[in-house]
Amino acid sequence: MEEYNPQKFDKKWQKTWEESGIYHALDKVAEKQNFYNLVMFPYPSGDLHIGHWYNYAPPDAYNRLKRMQGFNVLNPIGFDAFGLPAENAAIQRGIHPKVWTYKNIERMKEQLKSIGACYDWSREVITCEPDYYKWTQWMFLQFYKKGLAYKKKAPANWCPNCKSILANEQAEGGKCWRCESVVEQRYVEQWFFKITDYAEELLKDLDKIDWPETTKIMQRNWIGKSGGAEIKFRIKDTEYEIAVFTTRPDTLFGCTYLVLAPEYPLINNLEPKIENLESIKRYIKESKKKTERERISKIKEKTGVEIKGIKAINPVNDREISIFVADYVLINYGTGAIMAVPAHDQRDLDFAKKYNLSIIEVIKPEKAQDKPLEKPPLVISGGMEKTYEGEGILINSERFNGISSEKARERIVEWLAKKNQAKKTIYYKLRDWLISRQRYWGAPIPMVFCQKCGWQSVPEKDLPILLPNIKDFRPTGEGKSPLAKSKEFIETECPKCQSPAQRETDTMDTFVCSSWYYFRYTDPKNEREFASKEKIKTWLPVNIYIGGAEHTVMHLLYSRFFTKTLRDLGYLDFPEPFLTLRHQGIILGEDGQKMSKSRGNVIDPDEQVKKYGSDVVRMYLCFMSPYNQGGPWNPKGIIGIDRFLKKVWAIFHVAQIDDSKNEKLENLLHKTIKKVTEDIENLRFNTAISALMILVNEMQKFKAQSLEYLKNLLLMLAPFAPHLSEELWSSFAKNSEDKHFNVANSVHNQPWPKYNPKLIREEIIQLVIQINGKVRDKIEVEADIPEEKAKELALSQEKIKKWIGGRSVQKIIFVPGKLINIVI
């Protein structure tokens, strides 16, 4: 028997597939339904690690199944090539980011092809190429025209290591998402996309898509919708007011002070009245040095300074209350001002006790309610240790005493609204997307500043605004892009008045490029449009998208925003880009720890392929654990897959062909077809392979094999081990006159096998017995047991007799093959 040696045929078939264009997708194929299968495209950071393989190899098995099921599948690939990692790596090595990026792309393309994945390389997109980022710039201009792109001075997250501004999503937890450095706050002019305009739709449309619930929850929390009321507090002896957003207007009678963010603009207007102005200014200056994470930390003690000389008026009782400035209040959340109710908010209570402020209870739990108190006593600081933050009955609230919190929220707002001091409103935690980056390696922002005309958009005919090939591309560290060093790039003329003007030197966040790449795959060579409406309609939305959960509130949120905006601009007619989303887990080192070079636990896929062949590696990645969970690499596990494929090889090389039927093997084969089909469709690759192993072990017991059995085994194996399956299919096709094998066609172009429902029925099943819908017993019965016999058996069980007792049976519901429900 010829020895199993994948190194002899892996490269051969990879070359054959590439030269034949077998995986190139046509836009339309007669009698085939289009199916868009997509994995998140890689960043060209260097060699592919085993984690990349885990992202790409198992989904390739799914993709191959869809092709064999008769779908016209689009399965493209490309590279997310702009951004900080390439630039930082290039700086470390003293080479240009473009050189580093394209070198990595070539290396990664070789590795991606070694997986044997069926990508359509004819549709490859690389985001750092001018013919791609021309359309990224074009989209910026469309957003600008629609009022969705704007520039403003605002607090921003500055990474001192990357020397660039980060979006809030990229500085979650106060650390840079790339290098994990602690970010600093800077107040600078930046370009934003107005994603907040779509907050409600982004929230609502999560119900329309098949995504993991955990991912939906994360997006809902990030968008952070809160329904409540905006309350106006008048500042005594001035024309000014402070607007406060609250979800609990029922606690207004317990508000004893207000707190303003250090950046609150009204503070400047009130300077003539502030008695301790220098103290306030010092506090504000110190606050600006802190990161947002430090300011809102639950661990640190809350600090603040009372603004002396001014008082606010509580609109429900005209009580004068103090106003503080405190850094735990953020200008970008709500209105930048909060009302403090220390009896019913623990943070407010801690602050009130520290500064000896009044505490008034206004809500009592309903069960603890006695008679309402007519006069609200002031509870002096120190008299309360813990707040009550739940619902209840109002006390110390004048005309609203004795009513529920729920009713009070409505009535208090209605009452104040008549005096123009309140209105119902909704706030979102989501903030606009900051897209400016003070780095070189990115798409230039297509805007020009003119001293006469202000900011002007570059004419579309002048796109792309090319990224210049400058030598000194290192970040300045002064909040300016390296492009500011290029006089040739900066100096231009105003598109409106033709006066001398300057180009914007910031580049766009790399997530802008990746927010629309799935459109470009449908029409990658189009020079007139980012993609034609016809091609978009042909393929989109994406049927299934597979990638990491770490992009939940970045790429996945931004892509949804882009899709909705392009729909509103008239370029497409659907609201969501990805109908189904699935995440892969994370592969850990053999020691159960995250893979890293410092730990010495990194698995090199190239070494594994060299040792075992591509099919063994990709099949082990499918088998090692549930795909959405991942887990530690197990060298013994990959040896097991190697042995399994050698068994398959041996069966095909020693088999004596005999087309006579084997009833036991026939039934197992059809059960396996059903299970493998369903498991791959649900990305349960590990259990699909387990079923194949059981089938192969059973087939190995027989020297004679039916061609039909061998054929179906190869077809089911093809998604997992494409090279081996192609080799065996080709070999048998050449040496067999049987119609089952077609020498002129690849195994991957064959139709997926179908099971015979009559052959997968179990002879013995477990019948569930319920009483009033609750499981009370289980018994083994014949699969085709008649209804009357099932009822008789169920009622005769001792457990069931005890549960029924002396009660009469109203009716019995029988579900053949599954359960019987006794209603009493």
HELIX and SHEET records of a PDB file:
HELIX    1   1 PRO A    6  LYS A    8  5                                   3    
HELIX    2   2 ASP A   10  SER A   20  1                                  11    
HELIX    3   3 ILE A   50  MET A   68  1                                  19    
HELIX    4   4 LEU A   84  ARG A   93  1                                  10    
HELIX    5   5 PRO A   97  SER A  114  1                                  18    
HELIX    6   6 TRP A  121  ARG A  123  5                                   3    
HELIX    7   7 PRO A  130  LYS A  145  1                                  16    
HELIX    8   8 ASN A  168  GLY A  174  5                                   7    
HELIX    9   9 ILE A  195  TYR A  198  5                                   4    
HELIX   10  10 ALA A  199  LYS A  204  1                                   6    
HELIX   11  11 ASP A  205  LYS A  208  5                                   4    
HELIX   12  12 GLU A  213  ILE A  223  1                                  11    
HELIX   13  13 PRO A  249  GLY A  254  5                                   6    
HELIX   14  14 LEU A  266  ASN A  269  1                                   4    
HELIX   15  15 GLU A  271  LYS A  273  5                                   3    
HELIX   16  16 LEU A  277  SER A  287  1                                  11    
HELIX   17  17 GLU A  292  ILE A  296  1                                   5    
HELIX   18  18 GLN A  346  LYS A  354  1                                   9    
HELIX   19  19 GLU A  366  ALA A  368  5                                   3    
HELIX   20  20 GLU A  398  PHE A  400  5                                   3    
HELIX   21  21 SER A  405  LYS A  418  1                                  14    
HELIX   22  22 GLU A  460  ASP A  462  5                                   3    
HELIX   23  23 PRO A  482  LYS A  485  5                                   4    
HELIX   24  24 LYS A  487  ILE A  490  1                                   4    
HELIX   25  25 THR A  510  CYS A  513  1                                   4    
HELIX   26  26 TYR A  517  ARG A  520  1                                   4    
HELIX   27  27 LYS A  533  TRP A  539  1                                   7    
HELIX   28  28 ALA A  549  HIS A  551  5                                   3    
HELIX   29  29 HIS A  555  ASP A  568  1                                  14    
HELIX   30  30 PRO A  605  TYR A  612  1                                   8    
HELIX   31  31 SER A  614  PHE A  623  1                                  10    
HELIX   32  32 PRO A  635  VAL A  654  1                                  20    
HELIX   33  33 GLU A  663  GLU A  681  1                                  19    
HELIX   34  34 PHE A  685  MET A  699  1                                  15    
HELIX   35  35 LEU A  707  LEU A  717  1                                  11    
HELIX   36  36 PRO A  722  ASN A  735  1                                  14    
HELIX   37  37 VAL A  747  ASN A  749  5                                   3    
HELIX   38  38 PRO A  757  LEU A  759  5                                   3    
HELIX   39  39 GLU A  787  SER A  796  1                                  10    
HELIX   40  40 GLU A  798  ILE A  804  1                                   7    
SHEET    1   A 4 ASN A  72  LEU A  74  0                                        
SHEET    2   A 4 ASN A  34  VAL A  39  1                                        
SHEET    3   A 4 VAL A 542  ILE A 546  1                                        
SHEET    4   A 4 PHE A 578  ARG A 582  1                                        
SHEET    1   B 4 SER A 164  LEU A 166  0                                        
SHEET    2   B 4 ALA A 149  CYS A 159 -1                                        
SHEET    3   B 4 GLU A 184  PHE A 193 -1                                        
SHEET    4   B 4 TRP A 433  LEU A 434 -1                                        
SHEET    1   C 6 GLU A 241  THR A 246  0                                        
SHEET    2   C 6 LYS A 225  ILE A 235 -1                                        
SHEET    3   C 6 ALA A 312  ILE A 313 -1                                        
SHEET    4   C 6 GLU A 320  VAL A 325 -1                                        
SHEET    5   C 6 TYR A 257  LEU A 260  1                                        
SHEET    6   C 6 ALA A 337  ALA A 340 -1                                        
SHEET    1   D 3 GLU A 241  THR A 246  0                                        
SHEET    2   D 3 LYS A 225  ILE A 235 -1                                        
SHEET    3   D 3 ALA A 422  TYR A 428 -1                                        
SHEET    1   E 5 GLU A 241  THR A 246  0                                        
SHEET    2   E 5 LYS A 225  ILE A 235 -1                                        
SHEET    3   E 5 ALA A 312  ILE A 313 -1                                        
SHEET    4   E 5 GLU A 320  VAL A 325 -1                                        
SHEET    5   E 5 VAL A 305  GLU A 306 -1                                        
SHEET    1   F 2 ILE A 363  LYS A 364  0                                        
SHEET    2   F 2 ILE A 393  LEU A 394 -1                                        
SHEET    1   G 2 SER A 436  ARG A 437  0                                        
SHEET    2   G 2 THR A 507  MET A 508 -1                                        
SHEET    1   H 4 GLY A 454  SER A 457  0                                        
SHEET    2   H 4 MET A 447  CYS A 450 -1                                        
SHEET    3   H 4 PRO A 500  ARG A 503 -1                                        
SHEET    4   H 4 GLU A 491  GLU A 493 -1                                        
SHEET    1   I 2 ILE A 586  LEU A 588  0                                        
SHEET    2   I 2 GLY A 630  PRO A 632  1                                        
SHEET    1   J 2 GLN A 656  ILE A 657  0                                        
SHEET    2   J 2 ALA A 704  GLN A 705  1                                        
SHEET    1   K 4 LYS A 774  GLU A 782  0                                        
SHEET    2   K 4 ILE A 764  ILE A 771 -1                                        
SHEET    3   K 4 LEU A 819  VAL A 823  1                                        
SHEET    4   K 4 LYS A 811  VAL A 815 -1                                        
END                                                                             
